Structures are given as C-alpha cells and as structure tokens.
C-alpha cells in the first residue's frame, strides 16, 4: 500500500493517479529536452557569430555595458553549444549509416518470411509430424453399432489412392474440414494428454 509523507495510507485510486502523474511528468521532461535539442540544431551559427562580432566592435569602441557583456557571454555559450550538438548529431548519423551499411539488405528469403510470417510449430509436434510422414499410421474408424465392438475402434490402413469421386462433387462443409483437421492433429499427437 502506498503511503503519504505523513505516513497515512493513500486511497488506491489516488495512488494510481499519482503514479500516472509522475510518468506523465517524466515523459514531458523528455519531450521538452528533445524540442530544445532540435531548436538548438536549427539555429544558425553564422548569425550568432555576426552578433558576437558586433558586440566585440562595440567593446573596442568602449560602449559595452554590463547587459551587453552578459548578452555576449550568452551568445558565445549558445554558439559553442550549437557547434557541439551539430558534431554529436553528425557523429550519430555516421554511426547509423555505418550500422545500416554493415547490416545490408536481408536476403530475398528473409524478406519473404517478414512479409508472410508462418506460425511456429512446437518441436514435439514437428517431430511427431515428421515421423508420421515417414511411416503411415493406420487410420481409426468407428462403427455405428452399440455392441462391444463399438467401444473398440477398428483399424484400417490409410488409403494412398484418391477416393472415388461421384459425378457431382459437393463442397466440403466447414465442420467436415475442421473435424479432418482435428483428426490429423490427433494422429500427430498434438492433442495427447
């Protein structure tokens, strides 16, 4: 439980709001910092140098008061900061370009994988599937009778030849295809408990 500075227990909703406010303040601080850096990068160092030169000419003439000295110092600091930030930015861009160049473009195969991701199959199911493909398992068929033979499924080999088609092929329903899928998964051992 959260407590206040005085040691009192805080209401949970107030504690939550307080945490959210802290996060928001941190986020705002980062955003302000980025805005400041972008503003510094956008400033023109040549214009600042011109202003500094004007103030130095005034100093040579002897017409530089306290406020103008302060202004000159601020301009010099700003100029140094601009130069420093621009160098950092250029170095950062060079490093980024080098990293991009080293990575290179992925192979066409990797591009296809990225565009058309396929679901990962667990290793246990993959091994069972591969072994099932190597040696066919007998297919289990259930009879509709209620005798003791109905409790024990009869075993029939899987047909390798195509099933005879009737003159009119009827579309397979969604339920039939789903049931066929479940049977395949049982054969592979994916639904074993």
N, C-alpha and C positions, 0 to 999 in steps of 0.2 A: 504494500500500500504506500502511496505517496503521502508525504507529509509537507506541511508548510515550514517556513523558517522557525516559526514559534513552536513547532512540534505537533500541531494539530493535524489530524488525518483529513486529507482532501477528499472531496467528492470525486468519484471516478470520472465523471464527465468533465469536471473542471481540470482534473489531472491530464486527461486526454487532450483537452483544448490547449492546455499549457504546453504539452509536448509538441503539438502541431504548430503552435505559435513559434516555438524555438526552431523547429525545422524550417518554417517559412522565413524566419529572420536569417538563418544561415544561407538559404537559397538566395534571398535578396542581396545579401552581402556579396556572394559570389557573382551575381549578375552585375552589381554596381562595379565590382572590380574589373570585370570583362569590358563593360562600357567605357570605363576610364582608360583602359589599355588601348581600346580601339580609337578613342578620342585622341590619345597621345600619338598613335601611329598616323592618324590623319593630319596632324598639324604639320605645317610647312617649316622645316628648319631654316631655310634661307630667309624667310620673312622675319623670323626671330633674330637671326644674325644681323639683319639690317637694323632692327630696333636697338640691338645691343651697340652697334656701331654709332648710331645716332646719339645714344646716351654717352658713349665714350668721347664723342666730339664735344658734347656739352660739358663733360668733365674737364676736357682740355681748355675750354673757354672759361671754366670756373663757375658755371651756372648749374652745378649739380647739388641739389639739396638732399635732405635725409630721405624723403619719399622716393625721389628718383634713384638714389643709391639702392634702396630696397627693391625698386622695380627692376633695376639692372641685375641684381643678385637673383631675383626670381626668374628672370628671362634666361640667365646663364644656367640655372638649375634645370629649367624646362628644356633648354637646348640639349644639355647633357643627357637628360632622361630620354628625350626623343631619339638621340643617336644610339643610346644603349638599347632601347626597346626595338629599334629597327634592326640592329645587329642580331639581337636574340631571335627576332622574327625570321630573318634571313637564314640563320643557322638552323632554326627549326624546320623551315621549308626545305633546306638542302637535305637534312636528315630524312625527312619524309620522302623526298624524291628518291634518295638512295635506297630506302627500305622498299618503296614501291618497285623500283627497278630490280632489286635483288629477288623479290618475290616473283616477279614476272607474271605473265598471264597463266592461269591454270590450264591444264590440258583440256582438249575437247571433251574427253571422258568426264572430267570433273565438272565441266560446265553443264553437261547433260544431267549429272547427278544433282547439281544445285538447282536446275530448273525443274526436274521431275524426281523429287525425293521419293524413295520407296521405304515402306515401314521395315524396321529391323525385326528379324525373326530370332527368338531366343535360341541359343546354341543347342539346348536339349531337343527342341522341336526340329531344328535343322538336321541334327544327326539322325533322328528317327526318320525324318523325311528321306534323307539320302539312303539310309539302309532299306527303307520301304521301296524306293525306286530300284535298288539293285535286285532284290528278291521279292516278287509279288506275294502278298499275303492272301489267304483265302478269304472270300467275302462272306459275311454272316447274313443269312436270310431268315426271317421269322415267318412261321406258318400261322394261319388264322384259326387253327383248331385249339381247343381248350384242354387237350389231354396233356400228359406229362411231356410229350414231345414239344409242346408249345413253350414249356419253361426252358428247354434247352434249344438254343438256336442250331439250325442245321448249317453246315459249312459247304459252300460251293465255290469253285475256283473263279477267279476274275476273268471275264471274257476279254480276250485280246482283239477279237474281230469286232467290227461295228455291229450294233444292233440292227435288226431288220427294220426298215422304215416303212410305214404304211403309206398309202397313196397320198393322203393328206397329212402333212406334218403339223401337229398342233403345237403352239408355243408353250414352252415350259413356264409354269407359274413361278412366282417369286418364292412361295412356300417350298416348292419342289427343289428349286435351286439352293435355297437355304438349308434344307434337310440334307441335300447331297453334300454341301459344304461341311455340315456338322459330321456326317459320316466320314468324310475324308480326314477331318481333324481327329476323330476317334481312332481311325486307323493309324494315324501318325503318332498317336499317344499324347496329343496336346490336352485332351480332356481327362486324362487319367488322374485319379485322386490319390 
